[in-house]
Amino acid sequence: MAKQPLAEVFGFPVDNLTYSEVDHQALFAIASKLKGDFLMTYDDTDEVRALAHRHHFDVQAIAMKSTHHARMQELLIGKDLNWLR
């Protein structure tokens, strides 16, 4: 199966978008309509967890290090993360 370019999925160019330029609610709505599974990472915040819950996504917190080696927690989001557990 051929992969569809993200620009076609979103209807506009998506290369090099910054976090503040992304419509996160629209991104989660589009992801909820994907036929296959997906994996994305986000900051672990109450707002992101609420978006994931609203769209019935599976979430898993994971430990990460920032570019400055600070320890932080990220959130993996997908339709089914059982493979991770």
C-alpha positions as CSV (number, residue, x, y, z in Angstrom):
1,M,0.0,0.0,0.0
2,A,1.4,3.4,-1.0
3,K,1.8,6.0,1.8
4,Q,-0.1,9.2,1.4
5,P,2.1,12.4,1.8
6,L,1.2,14.3,4.9
7,A,0.6,17.5,2.8
8,E,-2.3,15.6,1.1
9,V,-3.6,14.3,4.4
10,F,-3.7,17.8,6.0
11,G,-4.5,19.8,2.9
12,F,-1.5,22.1,3.3
13,P,2.3,21.9,3.5
14,V,3.5,20.5,6.9
15,D,7.2,20.6,6.5
16,N,9.0,22.5,9.3
17,L,5.9,23.5,11.3
18,T,6.6,24.6,14.8
19,Y,4.7,23.3,17.8
20,S,2.7,26.6,18.1
21,E,1.7,26.4,14.3
22,V,0.1,23.0,14.6
23,D,-3.6,22.7,15.2
24,H,-3.3,19.9,17.7
25,Q,-7.1,19.3,18.0
26,A,-7.2,18.9,14.2
27,L,-4.2,16.6,14.3
28,F,-5.8,14.3,16.8
29,A,-9.1,14.3,14.9
30,I,-7.2,13.3,11.7
31,A,-5.3,10.6,13.5
32,S,-8.5,9.2,14.8
33,K,-9.6,8.6,11.2
34,L,-6.5,6.7,10.1
35,K,-7.1,3.2,9.1
36,G,-3.9,1.8,10.5
37,D,-2.1,2.3,13.7
38,F,0.3,5.2,14.3
39,L,2.7,6.4,16.9
40,M,3.3,10.0,18.0
41,T,5.0,11.6,21.0
42,Y,3.9,14.7,22.9
43,D,4.8,16.4,26.1
44,D,3.0,14.7,29.0
45,T,0.5,17.4,29.9
46,D,-3.1,17.2,31.2
47,E,-4.3,18.9,27.9
48,V,-2.6,16.3,25.7
49,R,-3.9,13.4,27.9
50,A,-7.4,14.9,27.5
51,L,-7.1,15.1,23.7
52,A,-5.9,11.5,23.6
53,H,-8.7,10.3,25.9
54,R,-11.3,12.2,23.8
55,H,-10.2,10.3,20.7
56,H,-9.9,7.0,22.5
57,F,-6.2,6.7,22.0
58,D,-3.8,4.6,24.1
59,V,-1.1,6.5,26.0
60,Q,2.1,5.5,27.8
61,A,4.5,7.8,29.6
62,I,8.2,7.2,28.9
63,A,11.3,8.7,30.3
64,M,13.3,10.9,28.0
65,K,16.2,13.3,28.0
66,S,16.1,16.7,26.4
67,T,18.7,18.1,24.1
68,H,20.4,19.5,27.2
69,H,20.3,16.1,28.9
70,A,17.6,17.1,31.4
71,R,15.3,14.2,32.4
72,M,11.7,14.6,31.4
73,Q,8.7,12.6,30.6
74,E,7.1,12.3,27.2
75,L,3.8,10.6,26.2
76,L,3.6,8.0,23.5
77,I,0.2,8.0,21.8
78,G,-1.3,5.5,19.4
79,K,-4.4,3.4,18.8
80,D,-2.9,0.3,20.5
81,L,0.3,0.4,22.6
82,N,0.0,-3.2,23.9
83,W,3.3,-4.1,22.0
84,L,5.1,-1.6,24.3
85,R,3.9,-3.2,27.6
